Amino acid sequence: MELLFTLWLGMPIWIWLAFLGTVLAILAFDLGVLHRDAHAIGVSDSLKMSALYIGLGVAWAGAVYWIYAHYAGSGALDPQIAAAESPADRGWTAVKLYMTGYLVEKTLAMDNVFIISLIFTYFAVPREHQHRVLFWGILGVIVLRAVMIGLGAALVMEFSWIMYVFGLILLATGIKMLVMVDHQPDIANNPVLRFLKKHLRVSEHLHGQAFTVRQPHPTTGRMVLCATPLLLCLILVEIADLVFAIDSVPAIFAITPDPFIVYTSNIFAILGLRALYFALAAMVHRFHYLKYALSLVLIFIGAKIFLGDWLFDGKVPASISLGVTGGLLAAGVLFSLWKTRRTVPQLPTA
């Protein structure tokens, strides 16, 4: 029993297990109850599910308040939380850091929808099978982000100067996004896809929701295991998240070095991506200018690592980070909706 109260990355192990149990319960309910049978998800259902997931993400902020008011004191891994004068102050500081991270990660996840939509279109994946790819993609994300965040936490705790490297990465990424905001990736010439097609047996057609299928070998006639295009689609979705994680993990560590806030804000932001995808893919053109806002957010987060040393005696206050991040993203959404108010939404073709 004492093992459950042992601190691991700043939090008792039982709190980590409670969070993972919550996430697994949500996924089990989603797959086992809401989407037990393959079917196309409409925009209306997508919006309802998105509202539910956003509600869960915001509700977790209440758990963050309670956890940091009771289980994080002067030994907290984030200096702003450690310096708080009372348990209530610790809780509210943690909530502001969590919500800032959640907003940034949610917006990055929304930007990732555009890439996923291109992948589904390239492989001509029917809408009723897209949810399966997204579901298994999310499971991969949970493991992948845990590894990357664990590595990031180890680097931050071992080398204080690594934060300046993260800041430079974010500044470069934000500027690159501003310059290449209209760039469209070429899925057909993706090097990972070319490698997979060269080294795997791949069936010519989709086979329902199956990722693999047994087919006769074209030469010997012997039954061999083949990957289906749906498996290639899943791999590219995972690769797309890996690429986005290179931006998002430094971004969240630039907000707070606390691994628990980093991981929970990441996972809750990504959990609702499946639900949001089917609505956002139909309206992605209406959020074109959100990419400009997101690039400015990344530039701000990267710059505040340096500004914190010069202007705020170590770190930009959590309230300023949350206000600037929320303001930029809200402005990007409202301006996008206003500029595209006369356009007609189109359902995704895949």
C-alpha positions as a printed NumPy array, in Angstrom:
array([[  0.   ,   0.   ,   0.   ],
       [  2.895,   2.358,   0.748],
       [  4.043,   1.934,  -2.838],
       [  0.893,   3.697,  -4.075],
       [  1.877,   6.826,  -2.134],
       [  5.45 ,   6.825,  -3.434],
       [  6.204,   9.961,  -5.436],
       [  6.916,   9.471,  -9.134],
       [  7.58 ,  12.555, -11.266],
       [  6.21 ,  14.753,  -8.518],
       [  2.95 ,  12.875,  -7.873],
       [  1.963,   9.791,  -5.815],
       [  1.703,   6.687,  -7.986],
       [ -1.981,   6.227,  -7.116],
       [ -2.825,   9.574,  -8.75 ],
       [ -1.087,   8.508, -11.966],
       [ -2.987,   5.203, -11.876],
       [ -6.279,   7.022, -11.235],
       [ -5.702,   9.243, -14.256],
       [ -4.811,   6.311, -16.529],
       [ -7.841,   4.411, -15.237],
       [-10.056,   7.387, -16.076],
       [ -8.666,   7.581, -19.612],
       [ -9.07 ,   3.833, -20.212],
       [-12.655,   3.96 , -18.913],
       [-13.47 ,   6.803, -21.32 ],
       [-11.949,   4.904, -24.254],
       [-13.738,   1.673, -23.304],
       [-17.073,   3.507, -23.126],
       [-16.395,   5.192, -26.466],
       [-15.452,   2.026, -28.342],
       [-17.595,  -0.502, -26.475],
       [-20.812,   1.483, -26.158],
       [-20.935,   4.537, -28.413],
       [-19.135,   3.042, -31.418],
       [-19.505,  -0.703, -30.981],
       [-20.631,  -1.07 , -34.6  ],
       [-18.896,   0.578, -37.559],
       [-20.961,   3.486, -38.864],
       [-20.448,   6.879, -40.413],
       [-20.418,   9.634, -37.791],
       [-22.399,  12.706, -38.782],
       [-21.481,  16.306, -38.04 ],
       [-24.242,  16.631, -35.431],
       [-23.085,  13.548, -33.495],
       [-19.49 ,  14.717, -33.831],
       [-20.283,  18.096, -32.293],
       [-22.19 ,  16.496, -29.409],
       [-19.326,  14.108, -28.67 ],
       [-16.825,  16.967, -28.976],
       [-18.778,  18.995, -26.431],
       [-18.704,  15.982, -24.081],
       [-14.93 ,  15.552, -24.437],
       [-14.267,  19.267, -24.017],
       [-16.444,  19.159, -20.908],
       [-14.365,  16.268, -19.549],
       [-11.152,  18.156, -20.281],
       [-12.397,  21.264, -18.478],
       [-13.817,  19.184, -15.61 ],
       [-10.385,  17.644, -15.086],
       [ -9.216,  21.14 , -14.12 ],
       [-11.249,  20.635, -10.933],
       [ -9.307,  17.45 , -10.215],
       [ -6.063,  19.353, -10.904],
       [ -7.064,  21.973,  -8.316],
       [ -7.773,  19.323,  -5.667],
       [ -4.621,  17.322,  -6.414],
       [ -2.268,  20.298,  -6.251],
       [ -3.952,  21.773,  -3.209],
       [ -3.397,  18.49 ,  -1.334],
       [ -0.394,  16.732,  -2.884],
       [  1.962,  19.433,  -4.158],
       [  3.822,  21.665,  -1.735],
       [  7.188,  23.369,  -1.716],
       [  8.621,  20.344,  -3.538],
       [  6.421,  20.862,  -6.593],
       [  8.313,  20.534,  -9.874],
       [  6.955,  23.815, -11.265],
       [  8.551,  26.806,  -9.467],
       [  5.349,  28.861,  -9.707],
       [  3.392,  26.131,  -7.91 ],
       [  6.164,  25.64 ,  -5.356],
       [  6.263,  29.375,  -4.614],
       [  2.497,  29.637,  -4.   ],
       [  1.659,  30.935,  -0.526],
       [ -1.242,  28.599,   0.263],
       [ -2.819,  25.307,  -0.908],
       [ -5.552,  27.286,  -2.682],
       [ -2.958,  29.38 ,  -4.52 ],
       [ -1.126,  26.199,  -5.534],
       [ -4.36 ,  24.741,  -6.855],
       [ -5.311,  27.818,  -8.887],
       [ -1.792,  28.201, -10.302],
       [ -1.866,  24.557, -11.395],
       [ -5.303,  25.061, -12.98 ],
       [ -4.102,  28.072, -14.994],
       [ -1.055,  26.138, -16.212],
       [ -3.222,  23.117, -17.09 ],
       [ -5.774,  25.214, -19.012],
       [ -3.008,  27.029, -20.927],
       [ -1.481,  23.692, -21.905],
       [ -4.901,  22.27 , -22.76 ],
       [ -5.724,  25.186, -25.074],
       [ -2.387,  24.96 , -26.886],
       [ -2.551,  21.174, -27.265],
       [ -6.206,  21.264, -28.353],
       [ -5.402,  23.794, -31.069],
       [ -2.387,  21.817, -32.249],
       [ -4.606,  18.722, -32.374],
       [ -7.144,  20.663, -34.465],
       [ -4.388,  21.657, -36.859],
       [ -3.459,  17.979, -37.111],
       [ -6.989,  17.252, -38.387],
       [ -6.055,  18.77 , -41.739],
       [ -3.215,  16.265, -42.207],
       [ -5.385,  13.336, -41.092],
       [ -8.081,  14.382, -43.551],
       [ -5.542,  14.324, -46.396],
       [ -4.394,  10.837, -45.32 ],
       [ -7.951,   9.473, -45.257],
       [ -8.665,  11.029, -48.645],
       [ -5.508,   9.545, -50.198],
       [ -6.403,   6.026, -49.041],
       [-10.132,   6.536, -49.809],
       [-11.092,   5.307, -46.338],
       [-14.905,   5.243, -45.97 ],
       [-16.228,   7.411, -43.143],
       [-17.613,   4.372, -41.278],
       [-14.049,   2.979, -40.926],
       [-12.283,   6.233, -40.027],
       [-13.245,   6.052, -36.358],
       [-11.37 ,   2.727, -35.959],
       [ -8.171,   4.272, -37.308],
       [ -8.557,   7.296, -35.046],
       [ -9.29 ,   5.132, -31.99 ],
       [ -6.161,   2.99 , -32.358],
       [ -4.261,   6.123, -33.261],
       [ -5.24 ,   7.629, -29.91 ],
       [ -3.979,   4.542, -28.051],
       [ -0.677,   4.951, -29.84 ],
       [ -0.615,   8.632, -28.907],
       [ -1.094,   7.831, -25.2  ],
       [  1.99 ,   5.601, -25.219],
       [  4.037,   7.807, -27.55 ],
       [  3.372,  10.995, -25.591],
       [  4.217,   9.212, -22.324],
       [  7.619,   8.256, -23.724],
       [  8.33 ,  11.714, -25.163],
       [  7.123,  13.57 , -22.077],
       [  9.129,  11.247, -19.806],
       [ 12.216,  11.954, -21.897],
       [ 11.465,  15.682, -21.89 ],
       [ 10.993,  15.717, -18.113],
       [ 14.312,  13.922, -17.624],
       [ 16.081,  16.457, -19.861],
       [ 14.466,  19.439, -18.122],
       [ 15.391,  18.165, -14.652],
       [ 18.955,  17.277, -15.7  ],
       [ 19.797,  20.237, -17.948],
       [ 18.244,  23.623, -17.151],
       [ 19.497,  25.066, -20.453],
       [ 17.283,  22.653, -22.429],
       [ 14.383,  25.091, -21.955],
       [ 16.202,  27.608, -24.156],
       [ 16.515,  24.915, -26.831],
       [ 12.749,  24.306, -26.552],
       [ 12.214,  28.059, -26.864],
       [ 14.268,  28.254, -30.063],
       [ 12.378,  25.247, -31.499],
       [  9.058,  26.952, -30.826],
       [ 10.199,  30.274, -32.294],
       [ 11.429,  28.506, -35.437],
       [  8.241,  26.432, -35.698],
       [  5.978,  29.453, -35.257],
       [  7.823,  31.455, -37.912],
       [  7.799,  28.459, -40.278],
       [  4.034,  28.075, -39.807],
       [  3.507,  31.736, -40.672],
       [  5.545,  31.395, -43.856],
       [  4.094,  28.017, -44.934],
       [  0.515,  28.398, -43.726],
       [ -0.905,  27.407, -47.153],
       [  1.5  ,  24.516, -47.757],
       [ -0.17 ,  21.146, -48.445],
       [  1.792,  17.927, -47.744],
       [  2.234,  15.487, -50.626],
       [  0.987,  12.193, -49.162],
       [  1.805,  10.151, -52.284],
       [  5.514,  11.06 , -52.072],
       [  5.788,  10.663, -48.302],
       [  9.081,   8.799, -47.633],
       [  7.516,   6.665, -44.882],
       [  4.742,   5.545, -47.229],
       [  7.246,   4.701, -49.964],
       [  9.309,   2.67 , -47.47 ],
       [  6.254,   0.746, -46.244],
       [  5.09 ,  -0.079, -49.752],
       [  8.583,  -1.292, -50.63 ],
       [  9.09 ,  -3.52 , -47.574],
       [  5.569,  -4.775, -46.767],
       [  3.119,  -6.936, -48.64 ],
       [  0.137,  -4.666, -49.109],
       [ -3.267,  -5.66 , -50.468],
       [ -4.593,  -3.581, -53.328],
       [ -7.935,  -2.852, -51.696],
       [ -9.411,  -2.182, -48.274],
       [-10.908,  -5.171, -46.441],
       [-13.477,  -3.548, -44.19 ],
       [-11.98 ,  -2.585, -40.831],
       [ -9.173,  -5.167, -41.052],
       [ -5.568,  -3.975, -40.729],
       [ -4.189,  -7.271, -42.073],
       [ -5.545,  -9.993, -44.364],
       [ -4.351, -13.359, -45.675],
       [ -4.11 , -13.613, -49.452],
       [ -2.534, -16.024, -51.969],
       [  1.056, -15.133, -52.877],
       [  1.129, -13.998, -56.558],
       [  3.976, -16.429, -57.358],
       [  3.651, -19.443, -55.062],
       [ -0.073, -19.298, -54.378],
       [  0.666, -19.88 , -50.683],
       [ -1.493, -17.91 , -48.237],
       [  0.551, -15.04 , -46.787],
       [ -0.211, -12.238, -44.372],
       [ -0.636,  -8.826, -46.034],
       [ -1.109,  -5.341, -44.653],
       [ -4.2  ,  -3.53 , -45.871],
       [ -4.21 ,   0.145, -46.903],
       [ -6.009,   0.799, -43.604],
       [ -2.865,  -0.262, -41.709],
       [ -0.721,   2.075, -43.818],
       [ -3.245,   4.799, -43.057],
       [ -2.935,   4.131, -39.305],
       [  0.872,   4.222, -39.475],
       [  0.827,   7.576, -41.286],
       [ -1.62 ,   8.972, -38.712],
       [  0.795,   7.904, -35.945],
       [  3.723,   9.455, -37.835],
       [  1.734,  12.67 , -38.221],
       [  1.225,  12.788, -34.445],
       [  4.937,  12.156, -33.902],
       [  5.743,  15.158, -36.097],
       [  3.227,  17.329, -34.25 ],
       [  4.568,  16.092, -30.9  ],
       [  7.945,  17.589, -31.793],
       [  6.157,  20.966, -31.606],
       [  3.632,  20.266, -28.872],
       [  5.929,  18.676, -26.28 ],
       [  8.374,  21.628, -26.206],
       [  5.34 ,  23.952, -26.18 ],
       [  3.831,  22.418, -23.073],
       [  7.189,  22.189, -21.275],
       [  7.68 ,  25.875, -22.03 ],
       [  4.41 ,  26.464, -20.165],
       [  5.24 ,  24.244, -17.185],
       [  7.939,  21.654, -16.379],
       [  5.474,  19.672, -14.241],
       [  5.145,  16.224, -15.929],
       [  1.66 ,  15.546, -14.505],
       [  0.184,  18.765, -15.915],
       [  2.095,  18.24 , -19.162],
       [  0.797,  14.692, -19.683],
       [ -2.792,  15.179, -18.527],
       [ -3.319,  18.326, -20.613],
       [ -1.855,  16.507, -23.63 ],
       [ -4.062,  13.451, -23.271],
       [ -7.321,  15.276, -22.53 ],
       [ -6.727,  17.575, -25.511],
       [ -6.1  ,  14.624, -27.828],
       [ -8.857,  12.351, -26.463],
       [-11.553,  14.433, -28.121],
       [ -9.751,  14.545, -31.465],
       [-11.662,  11.52 , -32.79 ],
       [-15.014,  13.08 , -31.949],
       [-14.011,  16.502, -33.248],
       [-12.507,  15.199, -36.484],
       [-15.778,  14.429, -38.276],
       [-17.167,  17.915, -37.659],
       [-13.919,  19.798, -38.151],
       [-13.039,  17.943, -41.369],
       [-16.271,  19.262, -42.856],
       [-15.536,  22.82 , -41.715],
       [-11.734,  22.985, -41.757],
       [-11.845,  25.716, -44.409],
       [-13.678,  27.937, -41.914],
       [-10.73 ,  27.897, -39.497],
       [ -8.034,  28.873, -41.975],
       [ -6.865,  31.898, -39.983],
       [ -6.594,  29.873, -36.791],
       [ -3.231,  28.671, -38.123],
       [ -1.933,  32.25 , -37.997],
       [ -3.102,  32.551, -34.395],
       [ -1.506,  29.216, -33.506],
       [  1.806,  30.275, -35.034],
       [  1.713,  33.462, -32.939],
       [  0.946,  31.39 , -29.832],
       [  4.003,  29.204, -30.476],
       [  6.151,  32.305, -31.007],
       [  4.812,  33.799, -27.764],
       [  5.436,  30.609, -25.772],
       [  8.944,  30.315, -27.188],
       [  9.682,  33.982, -26.523],
       [  8.342,  33.939, -22.97 ],
       [ 11.118,  31.537, -21.924],
       [ 13.559,  34.356, -22.614],
       [ 11.186,  37.137, -21.497],
       [ 10.691,  35.39 , -18.155],
       [ 14.388,  35.765, -17.36 ],
       [ 14.507,  39.413, -18.43 ],
       [ 11.175,  40.795, -17.22 ],
       [  9.601,  38.492, -14.632],
       [ 12.492,  37.247, -12.517],
       [ 12.413,  33.701, -13.822],
       [  9.048,  32.876, -15.41 ],
       [  6.089,  34.645, -17.009],
       [  3.123,  34.357, -14.57 ],
       [  0.58 ,  31.641, -15.37 ],
       [ -2.254,  34.193, -15.583],
       [ -0.449,  36.147, -18.333],
       [  0.325,  32.958, -20.278],
       [ -3.306,  31.841, -20.095],
       [ -4.652,  35.294, -21.031],
       [ -2.379,  35.811, -24.043],
       [ -2.813,  32.228, -25.311],
       [ -6.595,  32.272, -24.913],
       [ -6.85 ,  35.747, -26.447],
       [ -4.817,  34.875, -29.541],
       [ -6.685,  31.618, -30.171],
       [-10.099,  33.232, -29.619],
       [ -9.172,  36.025, -32.019],
       [ -8.066,  33.451, -34.602],
       [-11.352,  31.53 , -34.35 ],
       [-13.577,  34.63 , -34.471],
       [-11.679,  36.21 , -37.368],
       [-11.771,  32.919, -39.296],
       [-15.527,  32.565, -38.82 ],
       [-16.1  ,  36.176, -39.849],
       [-13.926,  35.959, -42.99 ],
       [-15.556,  32.699, -44.118],
       [-19.128,  33.534, -43.065],
       [-20.463,  33.249, -46.648],
       [-18.841,  29.913, -47.48 ],
       [-20.887,  26.715, -47.616],
       [-19.589,  23.794, -45.487],
       [-18.807,  20.567, -47.345],
       [-18.815,  17.046, -45.952],
       [-15.535,  15.143, -46.234],
       [-15.388,  12.949, -49.331],
       [-13.465,  10.097, -47.727]])
